[in-house]
Amino acid sequence: MSYRWNPEAFERDLAEAFARAERGEPVVPYLTEDATGGLAAPGTGFKFGREIEYDLPESLKPHQDAINQAIARDLYDAGLTRDPWTHPYHTGHDGGYYEGDNGWRLEQDVSVAGELVSPPLYDTPRTWESIQLVCEIIKSHGGVATPSTGGHIHVDTSAFDHIPAFYQRLLSLVNRNYFGVIQTQIKLALGTVGLALRLGDDQFPLNHHEKDVAGNHTEHRRRLDYSSYLELADHLYHRAADKAQLTALFAITQWNEKKKSPGRYE
Amino acid sequence: MSEANRAAVVIRNTSAADRPPAMPVKVDGSLYRYEMIFSGGGSRAYADEPDELVGALRPGYDALGTPEERREARARIALDAQVRAQAELAAAGPLEECTPEERAVLLGGRHVPPAPEEWAAPVPLVLVTSFYEPAGSLPRPRGPEELQVWLDPADDWTLLTSLHAAGTIKVAILQDSP
C-alpha cells in the first residue's frame, strides 16, 4: 500500500491519530509482535540501543537521589538491571554495554534527573515489554518527559562496513529532512539505516532532488503539502501498520521553524 | 590518581542553544589541561594528558599494554573517522560535480586505502598517513593541499590534532596551562 498512490490512506491514518488524541487514547500505536517488520529481527536485522532520559517535577527535585535509588531498586527487582545502583554518566559507553534482558543500566545525567541505557536490543516481544516496564517504573516514581529530556537511538551500522557510500546516503537521508513514540522513533532510525543500504545512487536525493532541510516541514504543514513525508514513508516501510504508526508520530510532532544558523557550535 | 586508573572525565554536552555545561575540576579545584568535544558534539571530555582523551574516543585504550597495541588502536580510530569524515564531506557536496571515477574513490570501501595519483575533485579526500610515504609505502596523491584531509595516528597528539583539523572532534587547551 503506497501512500503516494493512495493519499486517502494517509488522510485516514492521520485522521485516526487525531481521533485517538481527542478520545484521550495513546496517539501512537504500540506493537509487540514483529514490530519492525524484520528490520531488527534477531540474527538478521539491525541491532539497536535506546537511551531514555527522564526528569522530575520541581516539587520532587529535592528528593532526586532518593527517587533514583527507588527507581534503581524497582528496575533490579523487575529483572531489568544487574544491580540496584545508579551508575556514573557514560558507564555503558566507557565500560561496555551489558548484554541480555537484565542489561539495562541506570546512569546519572547532570542535565536531567536520570537516564536508562538499554542493552543491545532486537525486535522481540521481550524488548518491547522491557521498554514498557522501564517507562512504567519511571512514571510510578514521578519521572516525566520534558523538553529537556531526550534519548539517543543507536543503530548498529556494522553492515556498512568501511564503505563511505552508505554513510553518505544515511547522512543525505537524515539531512533531508510513551511507548508508541519510543518504538516509532526506534523504527524510524532502523528504517533509515535500512534505506541507506537498500536505495540506489540514482534514487538520491529524494524529494524530487530538492534538499528537504530542517524547518521545511513547518511550512509544508501550513500548506497541507505532505508529499515529501509520503515519499519517505513509502520508502521506509511496506506494511500499512508501520506507515500508520509513523503517521501518528508525524501528527503529534511539533516541527521546528527554520533556523538562521544551522551550526551546532559557535 | 594512579597511572592505572587515569581516565578523562566525560560529561554530556549541551546544545548550542543552551549554556555550555559546567567544567569539571580536579580534587584540588584546578581545571584540566585539555577539553575535547566529541561523539558528534554530544559529549565533552576533560583530561591532563592526550592519551586520556584518546581513551575517551576508544574505551579500553588506556589498558593496552604495548606501544604496538596502542598504535593499532589509534589506526582503527583514524580509519573509522576517515569513513565518517569522508561521508560527511561527500554529503556536503558538491558530489554531483565529481566524475564517476572520483565518486568511486570518494565513496568506495576503505578496506584498501585510496591511491589516486592526483586529487583535484571538488570534494576533499580523507586519507590516513600510515599508508602513505613516509610512514607507509603508497605515494601521496598530487594536487591542491586544501583538497586532502590527513588523519595522522602516529601518536596521541597527532591523532587528536588531525581529527580536530578534519572537524571530527574539537580539542582545546586551557589558556593559562603551563
Interface residues (C-beta under 8 A of the other chain):
Chain A: Y89 H90 H93 D94 G95 G96 D109 V110 S111 H152 D161 H162 I163 P164 A165 F166 Y167 Q168 L170 L171 S172 N175 G263 R264 Y265 E266
Chain B: A7 V10 I11 R12 T14 S15 A16 P21 A22 I37 G41 G42 S43 A56 P59 L79 D80 V83 R84 Q86 A87 E88 A90 A91 L95 L106 L107 G108 G109 R110 H111 K170
